[in-house]
């Protein structure tokens, strides 16, 4: 590339579904992208995602260790500092490989002997590769939540205890807990006692019940916020610290009132295949908002030469590519570019039609019924209270 020789290394299925590293032979330099950085990464991002495969992750790092370790004078990544010196490069890669493999293997070993994800996360010992090397420590991902992620990846969310299989949701559980301990004042006293003893985890759990049972209990909110702050101050992981301190901030000040947040870029929408755009709309479909009997809609995109049917029913709005329905109540013909404008709400359908860029055959109220049933969720929502 522009006179520089690259050797690309497939790392798919590790930190991301599609990922690669590369080696620069002219410079004896290895780039490990997001796969090996100067910290322990997340097997499951706390913001929410699919579980990553730590077994494959360790295999990919072992591959670059054996293939490029002896040939690399420096290893650098997309984040954090580089590592210089061939011996240091190998030590770095071996440590990165081992922390991912250790977490995977020891979680599965313990699960196979009947331990739950919570027992494993609580008791999994820190290996020497973490205690002796800063670049494998849990500044981001942690042994605790990564072990739970490995467990979840193999066994799912349930810990096998029948009582937890169909437990009450938190708000319903909270009111029952408060009643069981003798009321809000009693729960608050338990939480304060735990706080004074430095048992902030138990204080947070008890006080969280109090807040979910009665979000207007200011004393419970303040003590829970204080517990979160203490847990945040003690967290090694920046992610854990941020979640705790954000929780405390919301308890003290309420949700951020930043208005609407734009999360959709035109480039992102344009880059997505049309079927995936319809799939994205399908997960916004609120069937209870459908104002008429089920029907089918045809879509024809003039610039991409694509046909679609949307089967709008009482439960789903199912997109079917490559076909048109003879029984469709309406057919919308327009360009994909104009449809992007509709999705991004940069132009209304009326404006697009007035510009001669869209044509409706059949019943236009059916299109309106489908659009009306598409939900746009609020960006901000409660987390630390009901």
C-alpha positions in Angstrom: 0.0 0.0 0.0 1.7 3.2 -1.2 5.1 1.3 -1.2 4.6 -0.2 2.3 4.4 -4.0 2.6 1.6 -5.3 4.8 0.9 -8.8 6.0 -2.7 -8.9 7.1 -3.8 -11.4 9.8 -7.4 -12.5 10.1 -8.7 -12.0 13.7 -12.4 -12.4 13.0 -14.6 -13.5 16.0 -12.4 -12.0 18.7 -12.9 -8.4 19.8 -15.2 -7.9 16.8 -17.0 -10.2 14.3 -14.8 -8.8 11.5 -11.2 -7.7 12.6 -7.7 -8.0 11.4 -4.2 -7.3 12.6 -1.1 -6.6 10.4 2.6 -7.0 10.3 5.0 -4.5 8.7 8.1 -6.6 7.7 10.1 -3.6 6.6 9.9 -2.2 10.1 9.7 -5.4 12.2 6.5 -4.0 13.6 3.3 -5.8 14.6 -0.1 -4.1 15.0 -2.5 -6.0 17.2 -5.5 -3.6 16.6 -8.0 -4.2 19.4 -7.1 -7.8 20.0 -4.1 -7.3 22.3 -4.0 -3.9 24.0 -2.4 -2.8 27.3 -5.3 -4.0 29.4 -7.7 -6.8 29.8 -10.5 -6.3 27.3 -14.2 -7.1 27.7 -15.7 -10.5 26.9 -19.0 -8.8 27.1 -19.2 -5.1 26.9 -21.1 -3.6 29.8 -23.0 -1.3 27.4 -24.6 -4.5 25.9 -23.5 -6.7 23.0 -23.1 -10.3 22.1 -20.6 -12.4 24.1 -17.1 -12.6 22.6 -15.3 -15.8 22.2 -12.3 -15.8 24.6 -11.1 -19.2 23.4 -10.8 -17.9 19.8 -9.3 -14.7 21.1 -6.5 -16.6 22.8 -5.9 -18.7 19.8 -5.4 -15.7 17.5 -3.0 -14.1 19.9 -1.0 -17.3 20.1 -0.8 -17.4 16.3 0.8 -13.9 16.2 3.1 -14.9 19.1 4.4 -17.9 17.3 4.4 -16.4 13.8 5.6 -12.9 14.5 6.9 -12.7 18.1 10.5 -13.4 17.1 10.4 -11.1 14.1 8.9 -8.0 15.9 10.9 -5.2 17.5 7.7 -3.4 18.5 4.1 -4.2 19.0 1.5 -1.5 18.9 -2.3 -1.4 19.1 -5.3 0.9 18.4 -5.2 2.0 22.1 -2.5 2.4 24.8 1.3 2.4 24.6 3.5 0.4 22.4 5.9 -2.3 23.6 9.5 -2.2 22.4 12.1 -4.9 22.2 11.7 -8.4 20.8 11.8 -10.2 24.2 9.3 -7.7 25.6 7.0 -8.2 22.6 6.9 -12.0 23.2 6.3 -11.4 27.0 3.4 -9.0 26.2 1.8 -11.4 23.7 2.1 -14.4 25.9 0.6 -12.5 28.8 -2.3 -11.3 26.7 -2.9 -14.8 25.4 -2.8 -16.3 28.9 -5.3 -13.9 30.5 -8.0 -14.6 27.9 -7.3 -18.4 28.0 -7.2 -18.5 31.8 -10.5 -16.8 32.1 -12.1 -19.1 29.5 -10.7 -22.4 30.8 -11.1 -21.8 34.5 -14.7 -20.6 34.1 -15.6 -23.7 32.1 -13.7 -25.9 34.5 -15.7 -24.6 37.5 -19.0 -24.6 35.6 -18.5 -28.2 34.7 -18.3 -29.0 38.4 -21.5 -27.2 39.1 -20.5 -23.7 40.1 -22.8 -20.9 39.0 -21.6 -17.8 37.2 -21.8 -15.7 40.4 -19.8 -18.2 42.4 -17.2 -18.5 39.7 -16.9 -14.7 39.4 -16.6 -14.3 43.2 -13.9 -17.0 43.7 -11.8 -17.0 40.5 -8.3 -16.1 41.7 -6.2 -13.5 40.0 -3.5 -15.3 38.1 0.2 -14.4 38.3 0.0 -13.1 34.7 -2.2 -10.3 36.1 -0.4 -9.7 39.3 2.9 -9.3 37.6 2.0 -7.5 34.4 0.2 -4.1 34.3 -0.9 -4.6 30.7 -3.2 -7.6 31.6 -4.9 -5.9 34.5 -8.6 -5.2 34.7 -8.5 -1.5 33.9 -11.3 -2.1 31.4 -12.6 -5.7 31.4 -12.4 -7.6 34.7 -12.1 -11.2 35.8 -15.4 -10.9 37.5 -17.6 -9.8 34.7 -15.6 -11.6 32.0 -16.0 -14.9 33.8 -19.8 -14.3 33.9 -19.7 -13.6 30.2 -17.9 -16.9 29.4 -20.5 -18.7 31.5 -23.3 -16.9 29.7 -21.8 -17.7 26.3 -21.9 -21.4 27.0 -24.8 -21.9 29.5 -27.0 -18.8 29.1 -28.3 -16.3 31.7 -29.7 -18.8 34.2 -27.6 -20.0 37.1 -29.6 -23.3 37.5 -31.2 -22.3 40.8 -35.0 -22.8 40.5 -35.8 -19.8 42.6 -34.1 -17.5 40.1 -35.6 -19.0 37.0 -38.8 -16.9 37.1 -38.1 -14.5 39.9 -40.1 -11.3 40.3 -38.7 -8.3 38.4 -36.8 -5.8 40.5 -39.7 -3.3 41.2 -42.0 -6.1 42.4 -39.3 -7.8 44.4 -38.3 -4.5 46.0 -41.8 -3.8 47.5 -41.8 -7.4 48.9 -38.3 -7.0 50.4 -39.2 -3.8 52.1 -42.3 -5.4 53.6 -40.3 -8.4 54.8 -37.7 -6.3 56.7 -40.3 -4.1 58.3 -40.7 -1.1 56.1 -38.6 1.7 54.5 -37.1 2.9 57.8 -35.9 -0.5 58.7 -34.4 -1.1 55.2 -32.7 2.3 55.4 -31.2 1.4 58.8 -29.8 -1.9 57.4 -28.3 -0.1 54.5 -26.7 2.6 56.7 -25.3 -0.1 59.0 -23.7 -1.9 56.0 -22.3 1.4 54.7 -20.7 2.2 58.1 -19.2 -1.3 58.2 -17.7 -0.8 54.7 -19.9 -3.4 53.1 -20.9 -1.2 50.2 -22.1 -4.0 48.0 -24.7 -5.1 50.5 -25.6 -1.5 51.3 -26.2 -0.9 47.6 -28.4 -3.9 47.2 -30.5 -3.1 50.3 -30.8 0.6 49.4 -31.6 -0.2 45.8 -34.6 -2.2 47.0 -35.7 0.9 49.0 -35.3 3.2 45.9 -37.2 0.8 43.6 -40.0 0.4 46.2 -40.3 4.2 46.6 -38.2 6.4 44.3 -39.4 9.5 46.3 -37.5 8.4 49.4 -34.7 11.0 49.3 -32.7 9.5 52.2 -32.6 6.1 50.4 -31.5 7.8 47.2 -28.7 9.7 49.0 -27.4 6.7 50.8 -27.5 4.6 47.7 -25.7 7.3 45.8 -23.0 7.4 48.5 -22.7 3.6 48.3 -22.2 3.8 44.6 -19.6 6.5 45.0 -17.6 4.4 47.4 -17.8 1.4 45.0 -16.7 3.7 42.2 -13.7 5.0 44.1 -12.5 1.5 44.8 -13.0 0.1 41.3 -9.9 -0.7 39.3 -11.8 -0.9 36.1 -12.6 2.5 34.5 -15.9 1.1 33.1 -17.0 -0.1 36.6 -16.1 3.3 38.1 -18.0 5.2 35.4 -21.2 3.1 35.9 -21.1 3.5 39.7 -20.5 7.2 39.6 -23.0 7.8 36.8 -25.6 5.9 38.9 -24.8 8.2 41.9 -25.1 11.2 39.7 -28.5 10.2 38.4 -29.7 9.5 42.0 -28.6 12.9 43.1 -29.6 15.0 40.1 -32.0 12.9 38.0 -31.6 11.9 34.4 -29.5 14.1 32.1 -31.7 16.6 30.3 -29.7 16.8 27.1 -32.7 16.5 24.7 -32.6 14.3 21.7 -29.3 12.7 20.8 -28.6 12.1 17.1 -27.3 8.5 16.8 -27.9 7.9 13.1 -25.6 9.2 10.4 -26.5 9.3 6.8 -23.3 7.4 5.8 -24.3 4.6 8.2 -27.9 4.3 6.7 -26.6 4.6 3.1 -24.0 1.9 3.8 -26.5 -0.7 5.1 -28.1 -3.2 2.7 -31.8 -2.5 2.2 -32.9 -5.7 3.8 -31.1 -4.8 7.0 -32.7 -1.4 6.9 -36.1 -3.0 6.8 -35.0 -5.4 9.6 -34.0 -2.4 11.7 -37.5 -0.9 11.1 -39.1 -4.3 12.0 -37.7 -4.1 15.5 -39.3 -0.7 15.9 -42.7 -2.1 14.9 -45.3 -1.8 17.7 -48.2 -4.2 16.7 -50.5 -2.7 19.2 -50.4 0.5 17.3 -51.7 -1.0 14.1 -55.0 0.7 13.3 -56.4 -1.8 10.8 -56.4 -5.4 9.7 -53.1 -7.0 8.5 -52.0 -6.2 5.0 -49.0 -6.4 2.6 -47.0 -3.5 1.1 -44.8 -3.5 -2.0 -41.7 -1.4 -2.2 -39.8 -0.8 -5.4 -36.5 1.1 -5.3 -35.7 2.6 -8.7 -32.0 3.4 -8.2 -31.0 0.0 -6.7 -33.5 -2.1 -8.7 -34.8 -3.9 -5.6 -38.2 -5.2 -4.7 -39.6 -5.9 -1.3 -42.8 -7.0 0.4 -43.6 -6.0 4.0 -46.1 -8.4 5.5 -47.7 -6.2 8.2 -49.4 -8.3 10.7 -50.7 -8.5 14.3 -47.3 -9.5 15.6 -44.6 -8.6 13.1 -43.8 -6.4 10.1 -41.9 -9.1 8.2 -39.7 -7.9 5.2 -39.3 -10.3 2.2 -36.7 -9.3 -0.4 -36.8 -9.9 -4.1 -40.5 -10.3 -4.6 -43.7 -8.3 -5.1 -47.1 -9.4 -3.8 -50.2 -9.4 -6.1 -52.3 -9.0 -3.0 -50.5 -5.9 -1.7 -52.9 -3.0 -0.8 -50.3 -0.5 -1.8 -47.1 -0.2 -3.8 -44.5 2.6 -3.1 -42.1 3.3 -5.8 -39.1 5.6 -5.0 -35.4 5.7 -4.9 -33.4 4.2 -2.0 -31.9 7.6 -1.5 -35.3 9.2 -1.0 -36.2 6.3 1.4 -33.1 7.1 3.4 -34.4 10.7 3.7 -37.7 9.3 5.1 -35.8 7.1 7.7 -33.5 9.9 8.7 -36.5 12.3 8.8 -34.7 14.9 6.7 -37.6 15.1 4.3 -41.3 14.2 4.7 -43.1 11.9 2.4 -45.2 14.9 1.2 -42.0 16.7 0.2 -40.6 13.7 -1.6 -43.8 13.1 -3.5 -44.1 16.8 -4.4 -40.6 16.6 -5.9 -41.8 13.8 -8.1 -39.5 11.2 -6.4 -42.2 8.9 -5.1 -45.4 7.3 -6.4 -48.0 5.4 -4.5 -50.4 2.9 -6.2 -53.3 1.6 -4.2 -54.3 2.7 -0.7 -51.9 5.3 0.7 -53.5 5.0 4.2 -51.9 1.6 4.5 -48.5 3.1 4.2 -49.5 5.7 6.8 -50.7 2.9 9.1 -47.4 1.1 8.9 -45.3 4.2 9.4 -47.5 5.2 12.4 -46.9 1.9 14.0 -43.1 2.3 13.9 -41.9 3.4 17.4 -39.0 5.8 18.0 -37.8 5.2 21.6 -36.6 7.9 23.8 -32.8 8.1 24.0 -32.9 8.7 27.8 -34.4 6.1 30.2 -34.3 5.2 33.9 -31.7 2.8 35.1 -31.2 3.6 38.8 -34.9 3.9 39.6 -38.0 2.3 38.1 
